[in-house]
Amino acid sequence: MSEASSKRMNVFERYLTLWVALCIAAGTLLGSRFPGLAEFFDRFTVAQISIPVAVLIWLMIYPMMLKVDFASVRRVGERKQGLVVTTVVNWLIKPFTMFGIAWLFFNVIFRDLITPDLAQQYLAGAVLLGAAPCTAMVFVWSYLADGDPAYTLVQVALNDLIMLVAFVPIVSLLLGVSGVPVPWDTLALSVVLFVVVPLVAGWLTRRTLIGRHGQEWFDSSFLPRFGPVTIVALLATLVLIFIFQGETIVANPLHILLIAIPLAIQTFLIFGIAYGWSYLWRIEHPVAAPAGFIGASNFFELAVAVAIALYGLTSAAALATVVGVLVEVPLMLTLVWIAKRTRDKVCARHECALPQVGAAVEPVSIDSGEV
């Protein structure tokens, strides 16, 4: 990773929560002051999918897919324990703990604060987050915690492949159990549009450009051009979504906190399971930390897109997924700090060397306040 890329990541991590908060505030203000904006954007909808949001979602995901080299799946046989941890936690534990925690809070603990219809919608949004482990941002969390970048790539690639076949059945099962009707065809179409299409486009672009110009040019000259694209698309998406949610938020500001509570509990629980399991299994820190981050964070671009496609831009389910975006960054930075603080203890159980990021680039220090 180049020094310039490291600085961009540092700035990105330091200020993303602020940008997200400002965009949510701007969207809420616009939506509450100018309700006609929501009606205007709602005209550009085809098959329950908003065209403006679809374009922004693609702009978010495509640069991330450019970074995923699926040829690295050939390394799946190296250090199998890390892959076992992330696979079991992400697909056999995480979706079901998310459903259980969200159901408990929205239907039992908060039942006097929200209506049954809102509880079901918030539960649906939480399930969509729980069934989509992180694809892109985990590279950032792994880097900050001194994770092994090559092995992180293998973990992400494996989870992406599993998500292509497991996301729809898991979401349909859990939402069916919760009493929320799920249009299977719309859900499957959303996965194709927001995962398969950008994945294939990213793979073709990567393969073509590396073949013509080489890996070094691709990593140092081409990829950095897309850094701002993802951030701008994410922030624009938040503004647009909160234009539709403006009146709801102004009328029910408490609901943002109610949604955030179970999502935060789920985040710490899943990280604790994956990271704790890795510690007990004597998995080295550069593999253990990313294994915990992948499950703790979410592929929120997919969750937001599917929530919008299934329930609409004005739905409470879409609001729940967007709250996931709001709380994820500060929560994940906290987990990065925990992983850094416990690194020596983890390494004491296994001889592990930190990845060499580059001779001229020092590892990012969470303790020093650089993030």
C-alpha positions, 0 to 999 in steps of 0.5 A, spaced: 500 500 500 502 506 498 504 512 503 498 516 499 493 510 499 495 510 507 493 517 508 487 517 504 485 511 508 487 515 515 483 521 513 477 516 511 476 513 517 477 519 521 472 523 518 467 518 515 462 518 521 462 526 521 460 526 513 455 520 515 452 524 520 452 531 516 449 527 510 443 524 514 442 531 517 442 534 510 437 529 508 432 529 514 432 537 513 431 537 506 425 531 506 422 535 512 422 542 509 421 540 502 416 533 502 415 534 494 422 532 493 421 525 495 415 525 490 419 527 485 425 522 486 419 516 487 417 517 480 424 514 477 422 507 480 422 501 475 420 494 478 420 496 485 428 499 484 429 506 485 434 508 479 437 514 482 439 509 488 441 503 484 446 508 480 449 510 487 449 503 489 453 501 483 458 506 484 459 504 491 460 497 490 464 497 483 470 500 486 470 495 492 469 489 487 475 492 483 480 490 489 477 483 490 482 478 486 478 471 486 484 468 484 486 468 491 481 463 493 486 458 490 490 459 497 484 457 501 488 451 503 493 455 507 491 456 514 484 453 514 482 455 521 481 462 519 476 460 514 473 456 518 471 461 523 469 466 519 465 461 515 461 458 521 460 465 524 458 469 518 453 464 516 451 459 521 451 464 527 451 471 525 444 471 521 440 467 527 443 471 533 441 478 529 434 475 528 434 473 535 436 480 538 432 484 534 426 480 535 427 480 542 428 488 542 423 490 537 417 485 539 418 485 547 423 490 550 421 496 545 413 493 544 410 499 548 415 504 544 413 502 537 407 499 533 407 492 531 408 494 524 414 498 525 417 492 529 416 487 523 419 493 519 425 494 523 426 486 524 426 486 517 432 491 516 436 488 521 435 481 518 438 484 511 444 487 515 445 480 519 445 476 512 450 480 509 457 480 512 462 485 510 465 485 503 469 492 502 470 496 509 473 490 512 480 491 508 480 498 512 479 495 519 484 489 517 489 494 515 488 498 521 489 492 526 495 490 522 491 484 519 494 480 514 492 483 507 493 477 503 489 472 507 483 478 508 482 478 501 481 470 501 476 471 507 472 476 503 473 472 497 470 466 500 464 470 503 462 473 497 462 466 493 458 464 499 453 470 499 451 469 492 448 462 494 446 463 501 443 470 502 437 469 499 435 463 502 437 465 509 433 472 508 427 468 506 427 463 511 428 469 517 423 474 514 418 468 513 419 466 520 418 473 522 411 474 518 414 478 513 412 476 506 418 476 501 418 477 494 423 471 492 424 474 485 425 481 487 430 479 492 434 475 488 434 480 482 437 485 487 442 480 489 444 480 481 444 487 480 447 489 486 452 483 487 453 479 481 453 485 476 458 489 479 462 483 481 463 481 474 464 488 472 470 489 477 473 482 475 473 483 467 476 490 469 481 488 473 483 482 469 483 486 462 487 492 465 492 488 469 493 484 463 495 490 459 498 494 464 501 490 469 499 489 477 503 495 479 500 500 475 493 497 476 494 498 484 498 504 484 495 508 478 488 505 477 485 503 483 486 510 487 482 514 482 476 510 485 477 512 492 473 518 492 467 515 488 465 510 493 465 515 499 461 520 494 456 515 492 455 513 499 454 520 502 449 522 496 445 515 497 444 517 505 442 524 503 437 521 498 434 516 503 434 521 508 430 525 504 424 520 504 425 519 511 426 526 513 418 527 516 419 520 519 425 522 523 423 528 525 416 525 528 420 519 531 427 521 533 427 516 539 427 510 533 434 511 531 436 510 538 432 504 538 434 501 532 441 502 534 441 498 540 440 491 538 445 493 532 450 495 537 449 489 541 450 484 535 456 487 533 460 486 539 457 479 540 459 477 533 466 480 534 467 477 541 465 470 538 469 470 532 475 473 535 474 469 542 474 463 538 480 464 534 484 466 540 482 459 543 484 456 537 491 459 537 490 463 530 495 468 529 493 475 530 493 477 523 488 472 521 484 472 527 482 480 527 480 480 520 476 474 521 472 478 527 471 484 523 468 481 517 462 478 521 462 484 526 461 489 520 456 489 514 455 489 507 450 495 508 450 497 501 447 490 499 442 491 505 440 498 503 439 496 496 435 490 498 431 493 503 429 499 498 427 494 493 423 490 497 419 495 502 421 502 498 425 508 500 420 510 505 420 504 509 422 503 516 426 497 513 430 501 509 431 506 515 433 500 519 439 498 514 441 506 514 442 506 521 446 500 521 451 505 516 451 510 521 453 506 527 458 501 524 464 506 523 464 508 530 463 501 533 468 498 528 473 503 530 472 501 537 473 493 535 480 495 531 482 499 538 480 492 542 484 488 537 490 492 537 490 492 545 489 485 545 494 483 539 500 481 544 496 477 548 493 473 542 500 473 539 503 470 546 499 463 544 501 463 537 508 465 533 505 471 529 509 476 525 505 482 523 504 483 515 509 488 512 505 494 509 512 497 506 518 499 509 517 507 508 510 506 512 509 505 519 503 501 521 497 506 523 497 507 531 490 507 534 493 508 541 496 515 538 490 518 536 491 518 529 484 515 527 
